[in-house]
């Protein structure tokens, strides 16, 4: 029986009055969502134009992380640098902790010019920018040095500018370390331990393919919903870096953290092309210089945060597991890549030492 046939038969089995009620509720929910998004977008636009001094321009910067996270601290540092360079004429207002929506919503707000800047992981950008898929290739980077050798050069510049056709411009990469598995009920020591386990992944087809290839059952869930999903058993585990594992408090329910380090997925700071095009040449220089200075600051914070995070979760009762990475590397399969991404992968691999 086809899906459409099953749906039709189900509708016929339901009382007509109940069906009318269901359709009305669904229509109302859809209408409310449209109204909410419209009001949010309008509000952001209004806020962007509010300032008591006509010679002061404000850039709205939103992201989904906690205010104690090293990335937020780096963004706050960037705002200070920009204020200093512009002598107070160009400022950043920061909206952390998902106040303006999830990563996809913020990306879309950038595209239409209702939000100036955001920080997102490269994974959700796959749906907008094909080049971002390379970061979901497991064990593509030999080590941290190889990772930054690629991103600090021409490859990194190409990736940052690859979103311009969809009205997104990358300003720089923040360190987001390596992503590793963590679980609730049992430790993950080898790929075979993932069998039958539902593992939360970002909304990325490449990430789904990668986790499935290692042996888990990839389950996309929004970051803000993950704590409850782990607690209630909707998923058996997830994968992320140590600072995010700590700041999200996922260690309270997931007591096993496996440092298999299967991917290195950077964070990107994006500015909407609409916003960028409306900045003066001098303002663009200030923004890019402030970004570059914040990158140096963020990478120092990240190194410290990674060490401190592992110590903190251990103290909270988490078992940190150091597995044989070769076992995971041999099991992991690269996601399907377009010709463009295959070329990028080859270029990155050529930088190995």
C-alpha positions as CSV (number, residue, x, y, z in Angstrom):
1,X,0.0,0.0,0.0
2,X,1.4,3.4,-0.9
3,X,1.9,6.2,1.6
4,X,-0.8,8.3,-0.1
5,X,-3.2,5.4,-0.1
6,X,-2.6,4.8,3.6
7,X,-3.1,8.5,4.4
8,X,-6.4,8.6,2.4
9,X,-7.7,5.5,4.2
10,X,-6.8,6.9,7.6
11,X,-8.6,10.1,6.8
12,X,-11.7,8.2,5.7
13,X,-11.6,6.3,9.0
14,X,-11.6,9.5,11.1
15,X,-14.9,11.2,11.9
16,X,-15.4,14.1,9.5
17,X,-15.9,16.5,12.3
18,X,-12.7,15.5,13.9
19,X,-10.9,15.8,10.6
20,X,-12.2,19.4,10.2
21,X,-10.9,20.2,13.7
22,X,-7.5,18.7,12.9
23,X,-7.2,20.7,9.7
24,X,-8.2,23.9,11.5
25,X,-5.7,23.4,14.2
26,X,-2.9,22.7,11.7
27,X,-3.8,25.7,9.7
28,X,-3.9,27.9,12.8
29,X,-0.5,26.6,13.9
30,X,1.0,27.3,10.4
31,X,-0.6,30.8,10.5
32,X,0.8,31.5,13.9
33,X,4.3,30.5,12.8
34,X,4.2,32.8,9.9
35,X,3.0,35.7,12.1
36,X,5.7,34.9,14.6
37,X,8.5,34.9,12.1
38,X,7.2,38.1,10.4
39,X,7.0,39.9,13.7
40,X,10.5,38.7,14.7
41,X,11.9,39.9,11.4
42,X,10.2,43.2,11.7
43,X,11.4,43.7,15.3
44,X,15.0,43.0,14.3
45,X,14.7,45.5,11.5
46,X,13.3,48.1,13.9
47,X,16.0,47.5,16.4
48,X,18.7,47.8,13.8
49,X,17.6,51.4,13.1
50,X,17.3,52.4,16.8
51,X,20.0,54.6,18.1
52,X,20.0,58.0,19.7
53,X,22.9,59.2,17.6
54,X,22.4,59.3,13.9
55,X,26.1,58.8,13.2
56,X,26.2,55.5,15.0
57,X,25.4,52.3,13.1
58,X,24.5,49.1,15.0
59,X,25.1,45.6,13.7
60,X,22.9,42.9,15.2
61,X,24.8,39.7,16.0
62,X,22.9,36.6,17.1
63,X,24.1,33.1,18.0
64,X,22.9,30.0,19.9
65,X,25.6,29.5,22.5
66,X,25.8,30.2,26.3
67,X,27.4,33.5,27.4
68,X,30.2,31.6,29.2
69,X,31.2,29.7,26.0
70,X,34.6,30.7,24.5
71,X,32.9,31.5,21.2
72,X,30.6,34.0,22.9
73,X,33.5,35.6,24.7
74,X,35.4,36.0,21.4
75,X,32.3,37.6,19.8
76,X,32.1,40.0,22.7
77,X,35.9,40.8,22.2
78,X,35.2,41.4,18.6
79,X,32.5,43.9,19.5
80,X,35.0,45.7,21.7
81,X,37.6,45.8,18.9
82,X,35.0,47.1,16.4
83,X,33.9,49.8,18.8
84,X,37.5,50.9,19.4
85,X,38.5,50.9,15.7
86,X,35.4,52.9,14.6
87,X,35.6,55.3,17.6
88,X,32.1,54.3,18.5
89,X,30.5,54.9,15.1
90,X,30.0,51.1,14.4
91,X,28.8,48.9,17.1
92,X,27.7,45.3,17.6
93,X,24.7,44.3,19.7
94,X,24.9,40.6,20.7
95,X,21.9,38.2,21.1
96,X,23.2,34.9,22.5
97,X,21.6,31.6,23.6
98,X,19.3,31.3,20.6
99,X,17.2,34.4,21.4
100,X,16.5,35.0,17.7
101,X,16.1,31.3,16.7
102,X,18.1,28.3,15.7
103,X,21.1,28.4,13.3
104,X,19.0,27.8,10.2
105,X,16.6,30.6,11.1
106,X,19.5,33.0,11.7
107,X,21.1,32.1,8.4
108,X,17.9,32.9,6.6
109,X,17.5,36.2,8.5
110,X,21.0,37.2,7.2
111,X,20.0,36.4,3.7
112,X,17.1,38.8,3.7
113,X,19.0,41.5,5.6
114,X,17.0,41.4,8.8
115,X,20.1,40.3,10.8
116,X,23.6,41.5,10.3
117,X,25.8,38.7,11.6
118,X,25.7,35.3,13.1
119,X,28.0,32.4,14.2
120,X,27.0,28.9,13.0
121,X,28.6,25.5,12.7
122,X,29.6,24.6,9.1
123,X,27.2,21.6,9.2
124,X,23.9,23.5,8.9
125,X,25.5,25.5,6.1
126,X,25.6,22.4,3.9
127,X,22.0,23.1,2.8
128,X,23.1,26.5,1.6
129,X,26.8,26.1,0.5
130,X,28.0,22.9,-1.1
131,X,31.6,23.4,-0.1
132,X,30.7,23.0,3.6
133,X,30.2,19.3,3.2
134,X,34.0,18.6,3.3
135,X,34.0,19.2,7.1
136,X,31.8,16.1,7.6
137,X,34.4,13.9,5.9
138,X,35.7,11.7,8.9
139,X,39.4,12.0,9.7
140,X,40.0,14.3,6.8
141,X,42.5,16.3,8.8
142,X,45.5,14.6,10.2
143,X,45.8,16.9,13.2
144,X,45.2,20.4,14.4
145,X,48.2,21.8,12.5
146,X,47.0,20.3,9.3
147,X,43.5,21.7,9.9
148,X,44.7,25.3,10.3
149,X,47.2,25.0,7.5
150,X,44.3,24.4,5.2
151,X,41.9,27.0,6.6
152,X,44.5,29.8,7.0
153,X,45.4,29.6,3.3
154,X,43.7,29.8,0.0
155,X,41.4,26.9,0.7
156,X,40.0,28.7,3.7
157,X,39.5,31.9,1.7
158,X,37.6,30.0,-1.0
159,X,35.3,28.4,1.5
160,X,34.5,31.7,3.3
161,X,33.5,33.4,0.1
162,X,31.7,30.4,-1.4
163,X,28.4,31.6,0.2
164,X,28.2,34.9,-1.7
165,X,25.9,33.5,-4.4
166,X,23.3,32.8,-1.6
167,X,23.9,36.2,0.1
168,X,26.3,35.0,2.8
169,X,29.9,36.1,3.4
170,X,32.2,34.3,5.8
171,X,34.5,36.6,7.8
172,X,36.5,33.9,9.5
173,X,36.7,30.5,11.3
174,X,36.5,29.9,15.0
175,X,38.0,26.8,16.5
176,X,35.4,24.3,17.5
177,X,37.8,21.4,18.2
178,X,37.1,17.8,17.3
179,X,33.7,16.2,17.6
180,X,33.5,13.0,19.6
181,X,30.7,10.6,20.8
182,X,29.0,10.7,24.2
183,X,26.4,8.3,25.5
184,X,23.9,7.8,28.3
185,X,23.6,4.1,29.1
186,X,26.8,2.5,28.0
187,X,30.3,3.5,26.9
188,X,31.4,3.6,23.3
189,X,34.8,2.0,23.1
190,X,34.7,0.5,19.6
191,X,32.5,1.1,16.5
192,X,30.6,-2.1,17.3
193,X,29.3,-0.4,20.5
194,X,27.3,2.0,18.4
195,X,25.1,-0.8,17.0
196,X,21.5,-0.1,17.7
197,X,22.3,3.3,19.3
198,X,20.4,6.5,18.2
199,X,23.0,9.2,18.0
200,X,22.0,12.8,17.6
201,X,23.6,14.7,14.8
202,X,23.3,18.2,13.3
203,X,20.9,18.7,10.4
204,X,23.5,17.6,7.9
205,X,23.1,14.8,5.4
206,X,26.9,14.3,5.4
207,X,26.9,14.0,9.2
208,X,24.1,11.5,9.0
209,X,25.9,9.4,6.4
210,X,29.1,9.5,8.5
211,X,27.6,8.4,11.8
212,X,25.6,5.6,10.0
213,X,28.8,4.3,8.3
214,X,30.5,4.0,11.7
215,X,27.6,1.9,13.0
216,X,25.2,4.3,14.8
217,X,21.7,5.3,13.8
218,X,22.0,9.1,13.1
219,X,19.1,11.1,14.4
220,X,18.9,14.9,13.6
221,X,17.6,16.9,16.5
222,X,17.9,20.6,17.2
223,X,20.6,21.6,19.7
224,X,18.2,23.3,22.1
225,X,16.1,20.1,22.3
226,X,19.0,17.7,22.9
227,X,19.2,17.7,26.7
228,X,15.6,16.6,27.0
229,X,16.1,14.0,24.2
230,X,19.0,12.5,26.0
231,X,17.2,12.5,29.3
232,X,14.0,11.0,28.0
233,X,15.7,8.3,25.8
234,X,14.7,9.8,22.5
235,X,18.4,9.4,21.6
236,X,21.1,7.3,23.2
237,X,23.9,9.7,22.6
238,X,25.3,12.5,20.6
239,X,28.6,13.9,19.3
240,X,30.3,17.2,20.0
241,X,33.4,18.9,21.4
242,X,34.3,18.9,25.1
243,X,33.5,22.6,25.8
244,X,30.0,22.3,24.3
245,X,29.5,19.0,26.2
246,X,30.2,20.9,29.4
247,X,28.4,24.2,28.7
248,X,25.2,22.4,27.5
249,X,25.2,20.4,30.8
250,X,24.7,17.2,28.7
251,X,27.2,15.6,31.1
252,X,24.5,15.5,33.7
253,X,22.7,12.8,31.7
254,X,25.4,11.4,29.5
255,X,28.1,9.8,31.6
256,X,30.4,8.5,28.9
257,X,32.5,10.6,26.6
258,X,34.6,8.9,23.9
259,X,37.4,10.9,22.4
260,X,37.4,9.3,19.0
261,X,37.6,12.8,17.3
262,X,35.9,11.7,14.1
263,X,35.5,15.2,12.5
264,X,36.9,18.7,12.9
265,X,33.9,21.0,12.2
266,X,34.8,24.7,12.5
267,X,32.4,27.5,13.5
268,X,32.0,30.3,11.0
269,X,31.2,34.0,11.6
270,X,28.9,35.1,8.8
271,X,27.8,38.5,7.7
272,X,24.8,39.0,5.4
273,X,25.8,40.2,1.9
274,X,23.1,42.8,2.2
275,X,24.7,44.2,5.3
276,X,28.3,43.9,3.8
277,X,27.3,45.7,0.6
278,X,25.9,48.6,2.7
279,X,29.1,49.1,4.7
280,X,31.6,51.7,3.5
281,X,35.0,50.4,2.5
282,X,36.4,51.8,5.8
283,X,33.8,50.0,7.8
284,X,34.5,46.7,6.0
285,X,38.1,47.0,7.0
286,X,37.2,47.6,10.7
287,X,34.8,44.6,10.7
288,X,37.4,42.3,9.1
289,X,40.2,43.5,11.4
290,X,38.0,43.1,14.5
291,X,37.1,39.6,13.3
292,X,40.8,38.6,12.7
293,X,41.8,39.8,16.2
294,X,38.9,37.9,17.8
295,X,40.1,34.7,16.0
296,X,43.4,34.9,17.8
297,X,41.7,35.5,21.1
298,X,39.2,32.7,20.6
299,X,41.7,30.1,19.7
300,X,43.6,30.7,22.9
301,X,40.4,30.5,24.9
302,X,39.4,27.3,23.1
303,X,42.6,25.5,24.0
304,X,42.2,26.3,27.6
305,X,38.5,25.5,27.6
306,X,39.0,22.1,26.1
307,X,41.4,21.0,28.8
308,X,39.3,22.6,31.6
309,X,36.1,21.0,30.2
310,X,37.5,17.5,30.3
311,X,38.7,18.0,33.8
312,X,35.3,19.4,34.9
313,X,33.2,16.6,33.4
314,X,35.5,14.0,34.9
315,X,35.0,15.6,38.3
316,X,31.3,15.4,37.7
317,X,31.5,11.7,37.3
318,X,31.8,11.3,33.5
319,X,34.0,8.5,32.3
320,X,36.3,9.8,29.5
321,X,37.3,7.1,27.1
322,X,40.4,7.2,24.9
323,X,39.7,4.6,22.2
324,X,41.8,3.2,19.4
325,X,41.0,5.8,16.7
326,X,42.2,3.6,13.9
327,X,39.2,1.3,14.6
328,X,36.8,4.2,14.0
329,X,38.8,5.6,11.1
330,X,38.7,2.2,9.3
331,X,35.0,1.9,9.8
332,X,34.0,5.5,8.9
333,X,33.1,6.1,5.3
334,X,33.3,9.5,3.5
335,X,29.9,11.0,2.6
336,X,28.9,11.3,-1.0
337,X,30.7,14.3,-2.5
338,X,30.2,16.4,-5.5
339,X,33.0,17.1,-7.9
340,X,33.6,20.4,-6.2
341,X,34.0,18.9,-2.8
342,X,36.1,16.0,-4.1
343,X,38.6,18.5,-5.5
344,X,38.6,20.4,-2.2
345,X,39.3,17.1,-0.3
346,X,42.2,16.4,-2.6
347,X,43.6,19.9,-2.0
348,X,43.3,19.5,1.7
349,X,44.9,16.0,1.7
350,X,47.8,17.4,-0.3
351,X,48.7,19.7,2.7
352,X,49.4,16.7,5.0
353,X,52.9,16.5,6.3
